[in-house]
Amino acid sequence: MQYTAIINSRSYDLPKRTLRIAEEMENIIKNDGMKGVKLRNKFQAVLDFIRKTLGEENTREILGTDNLDEMDMSELTIAFRTIFDAYKKPVSDYNAEQARMSFDSLPVDKISKLSEASARIASMAAEAEAKKNL
């Protein structure tokens, strides 16, 4: 499967979503919500993940530096979230398509059943009327 992150109007191919990558992303998100973890450690983990995923040169290009103390933490966070979203996209697209297909099929089934029931009622009414007139 192909994964691509678009950061600062530039496209970056991502490696396949291995268990290691999935676990690292999960740990970063988990640590973000934990109290007691130093902010520096949280951002360092994000930077390390981006470096492993995109490489040193691409990371420096995206963030303008390779020094954590000089980086804009919002840019670092947005880069991580963009990568995270790129990895989620195929499954999200699949789920959306399944939901759309399920939703699209519902009205057709119901309209068809309603039409059949309506035809049966009309037929029964016509038969009852014909018997009355006999």
C-alpha positions, 0 to 999 in steps of 0.5 A: 500500500502506498502512503503519502504525506503532503507537508508544506505543499510538498509530497513525501512518500512514507514507508509501509505502516508496520507494527513498529510504526503503528506502535510508535504513533500510538505511544506518541499519542498516548504520551501526549495525554499523560500528565507528568511527561516532560514537554521536551520528552514528548516533542523529542519523541515526535521529532524522532518519529518524523526523522525515522519515517521521513529521514534527516534531510526531509525532516530538516526541510520540513521543520527548517532545522534539526535542532528541537530548541529552534523548531516551531512546536506547532509545525512539528505537531502538524507534521506528525498529525499529517503523517498520522492522517496519511497512515489512517487514510486508506482504512478511513476511505474504506470505512467511508465507502462501506458506509456509503454503499450500505446507506445507498442500498437502504432506500432502494430496498425499502422503496422496492418493498414499499412498492410491492406492498402497495401493489398487493394492497391495490390488487387486494382492494380490486379483488374485494371490489370485484367480489362486492359487485358480484 
